[in-house]
């Protein structure tokens, strides 16, 4: 059976001004709109405050979610 953990991830707030919270600690990769890897990590928060405004994609557990940085 498939684990429900992969679909229950909550990434917030979105849009964000910088700090993003993940409802579970997980390995993640953040990429920008050009497909460049900006951050990789394994914890339950991501700090985008030093990056410019725009749309970023967070890849985790074979899933992806777009985040808007304001």
C-alpha positions as CSV (number, residue, x, y, z in Angstrom):
1,X,0.0,0.0,0.0
2,X,1.1,3.6,-0.6
3,X,2.2,5.7,2.3
4,X,-0.1,8.7,2.9
5,X,2.9,10.7,4.2
6,X,3.8,11.7,0.7
7,X,0.5,13.4,0.0
8,X,0.0,15.0,3.5
9,X,2.9,17.4,3.3
10,X,1.9,21.0,4.0
11,X,4.2,23.8,2.9
12,X,3.2,27.2,4.2
13,X,2.9,30.1,4.1
14,X,2.4,30.5,0.4
15,X,3.0,33.2,-0.8
16,X,5.9,33.8,1.6
17,X,8.1,36.7,2.5
18,X,11.0,34.4,3.2
19,X,10.6,31.6,5.7
20,X,8.7,28.5,4.6
21,X,7.5,25.8,7.0
22,X,7.1,22.1,6.1
23,X,4.7,20.0,8.1
24,X,7.2,17.1,8.2
25,X,11.0,17.0,8.2
26,X,12.0,15.8,4.8
27,X,14.8,16.0,2.2
28,X,14.1,18.8,-0.3
29,X,15.6,20.7,-3.2
30,X,14.6,24.3,-4.1
31,X,14.9,25.3,-7.7
32,X,14.2,28.7,-9.4
33,X,12.3,29.4,-12.5
34,X,15.4,28.7,-14.6
35,X,15.7,25.2,-13.1
36,X,18.8,26.1,-11.1
37,X,19.2,24.3,-7.8
38,X,19.4,27.0,-5.0
39,X,19.1,25.0,-1.8
40,X,19.1,21.3,-0.8
41,X,18.4,20.3,2.8
42,X,16.7,18.0,5.2
43,X,14.7,19.8,7.8
44,X,11.3,21.3,8.4
45,X,11.9,24.9,7.3
46,X,13.4,26.7,4.3
47,X,14.7,30.3,4.3
48,X,14.2,32.1,1.0
49,X,14.6,35.5,2.5
50,X,17.9,36.1,0.7
51,X,16.5,35.2,-2.7
52,X,14.7,37.6,-5.1
53,X,10.9,37.7,-5.5
54,X,9.5,35.1,-7.9
55,X,8.2,31.6,-8.2
56,X,10.3,28.7,-6.7
57,X,9.7,25.0,-6.9
58,X,10.3,22.7,-3.9
59,X,10.9,19.1,-4.8
60,X,10.4,16.5,-2.1
61,X,9.5,12.8,-1.9
62,X,9.0,12.6,-5.6
63,X,6.5,15.5,-5.4
64,X,6.8,19.2,-6.2
65,X,5.1,22.4,-5.1
66,X,5.4,25.9,-6.3
67,X,6.0,28.7,-3.8
68,X,5.6,32.4,-4.5
69,X,8.2,34.7,-2.8
70,X,6.9,38.2,-2.4
